[in-house]
Amino acid sequence: MKKKSLGLNAALNGFRSVLNIIFPIITFPYISRVLTVGEIGKYNWSNSFVSYFLLIAGLGVSTYAIREGAKFRNDRKTLSDFASQVFSINILSTLASYVLLLLCVLIFSKIHAYAICVFIFSIQIIFTTLGTEWIYSIFEEYAYITIRSILFKILSIVLLFIFVRRPGDYLKYAAITVFSAVGSNVLNYVHAKKFCTISFTFNIDWKSHIKPILIIFGSSVASAIYVSIDTTLLGLINNNYVVGIYSVSSKMYTIVKQLISAVLTVAIPRFALLWGRNRIRQYRQLLLKISDVLAMISVPMSVGVYMLAPQIVVLLSSEKYIRSVSSLRLLCPALIFSIFSWIFTSCVLIPAKREDKVFIVTAVSAIINVVLNLLLMPAFKENAAAVTTSLSEFVSLILGIYYSKDIIKGIYEKSFLKDVLSYLVGAASIVIVCIFGSMLFKSIIAIIMFDVVLSVIEYALILIGLKNRYIFEMLNTLAIRFK
């Protein structure tokens, strides 16, 4: 099989992430003005609630399939058998998820007010399973996924402006969101036959699959708790208005996090492949490079979002959401912590088959998140949710480093620390640029344009001046490409 370019895959997945960012940037300012804050709260609470059942349906299959399937991608017959077995497990977990969802809606009266919106979002569950997107990650087929995303995002934006026109249309907004996310997954299932044959089977090697899948699932549950529980608890402890306020800051946080993590997402199958084939030297080189590049991106972006939080909130929503600035700023440290925590869990511990350690990392982080939310949310509302998210991500990072220390020993030496120092110096310059931008301009657009453009230029010049090796590598690559 022809080896995929990791750089090209990162660019394609980055472009896909940009599409995922452009979609809310285009739609959310419109939606936040058309719908009420309470309706935005209902929409986000329902989406958060269904995310738990999406998790149950997923059962850790995707992470497990990518890790194990990467070893079989040159053997169609073996991969087909493996894929059919994990797909069948996924189908059974999906059925169980729907049963649990229905029982929750019937039993808990609090959910009745959200029932229709919940059922609309639940359509994602079956289509996510049918999408078998892990097949495309195994084969690093990001071009197909990117083209598909472009088509469905454009169509979804058109549908949004046609059908969501007035307060009360939040159910239509939910339906269009689902269509945008999973509308093409039936095509995925059909197209997957190019790589392997997937069919439902009862001939499953449960002994081989179930233990690692359940351990990964346990980790995913714990992770989802500290990712989504804040929105769920805000709705239960406070009200839809507070959820609506927090949804703005959490959406901005998620958008930036998706953009940064695009580089990491495409590298995960490569890490599994290198470790699985015992190519340790290449594995360690890739780990250092990915860590350095993500530090170069995440540090300035988190500082930039912090400084531009008021302008970002008003531009992408409206003045009525200005209260969300404080929670957005409190989420900024989590951008760095979460990315590096993800490196140690998904790129180190999972390929090394230390799912039990990942479970410990995420379980401890989730417990801390839930306890702190219950203690702080009644008084500090959405700000409590933001603080606990950042603290949980920090705990996850520290524990991830601890359980990875024997693998990463010797990787992060003086050269890496020198690079990180250069990123911190560059990020400090962004603060100065943003202060001057606010002094020079009154227009929100002008402030953002001035701050972003000048910050990028100044950051790059500082890295060049400090002789950062990766900025020179990027410049050399660009020079060769455009020769």
Steps between C-alpha positions, in 0.01 A plus 500: 500500500626846411615694806294810572669834558455597864542866406233475230268315736553765766422770243186318384380435853589857590287619209222272621532654846489845343172398334369392839605841629360698205160330538434637853673830416247550218201350678538585868484881466180450302359238737582699815303794363203298369453267799465600865770429760264243656453318169877490449515352850244229413686418179835465677360309798333246267817464296703451818252241633503295179881508495503250789296252296721559197782398729320182609433412138864566406625272783863590432483311169648781289819544703548124528431443129750766391771362725454134407379546142806705401704177521273322249451766237715314243300179549143549371371161615627532857386863520153408367457236767625736771284791376186286483548385858553845649218643285265232634600584858428864413153411368413314823622789717295740285182301565576501873557876487158565345328283763670694782417834337132410471486384862659825623249713307208296635620486862638851566234771474764777483594374151144513362536869411801411283364172358448603137838670476664201668344258250615715208859498628475124565490439122876557515545177696410250227655706219828537689517121533420448131761761404790270603729801483774301671552318168603829338732581791668158468570569132566873560241590235455864601443628146169311472387616844592861422314510167196342664511759779511790254189382317291432809608815684403718202163326467437534874570874496250544216237299690563701816431836339190361326333328797623674818340843477338586837498419874367148553694351208762340726369149413566569132846621599557172685388296198732691266789456746443124495485498120825696483675263741389157378298548181772345286568198718293263290734590213790421732370150563460431127834656407683298769469193275791643305726411794332197656174308517289587806194298600317413819609174660437304818837328456685741731821427688368657821800388705742689276297818453282568801758573773696773315178644358340526844811655654512760221124549547548560872761762420268659243217515754722668755630740234146584385401574858749779537439622145117502505393483864544873546220578252275227642549613861452866408157412364409298809649731766434838335284562190488514120617863498827409674544204263445736207769739630749219559422345162658803331830477688514119473427519127785747445728278708400191301554675167857601586573158654382324182727714286805431716426128532473450121875432487475242778195316367667394177812385683327253733478212245868558412598472868305173528669369183855590609458361851323187375790429261760575769648795310580677826759748370257637239222498759704716740603740223137546396388548861756778554409672174124487562546628856716789383266602219195487729681712760585750226129523405317463833696748713442810280142400418401467866658840576333656195155368593544631856590848378230516231223331701264805512530564127461130412185464711329808358602420141389135509187549708381842621520746788241300697763224545777731627478330841666193344835687464614404850428128455670503157814648654493244780489225234813625321753305713304184422592540131864423578436244774248300295717481187802368688288269712367358173856444376589283800174304505431447128853503357694334783282296737242367249756375240697343789179314604483673836126556487479434875724803563289715268196394700666607826600836347152580372315357802698712749454811282126433467452454876681826571288675236167374634582570867625853431202576274253390769680716757554811287216517245223622735704814576722554195283348224669493153833624640511194725451278194792667322736483799426133568557414133844664506592333830384159377702532180807596707460195725458282191823641353703439818374143537558433128864609535540285813374179334698569180831588664683178409402536132571872465822496701768688309264641235426840654850631560665844481411562134128458572514725808686764296225487236227534765678805642500658154121437476445669837704803392301517176172468692601789729532719191139415410386658828677825409352499148146446632533782755606741223221373274236586761653845544520579127160374377137504611358267235490134605593382150792745484631391840486131409658550157780720637572271796492173305706614200764686701518224764564232237774709336664596830478143634665360187775763507576427866526127428734573208707733718526233771596245233209265563573186299140428394431847364811461282386154394161639396660787310733261316206276410306798363805619305538158336130476419486842333834474317 
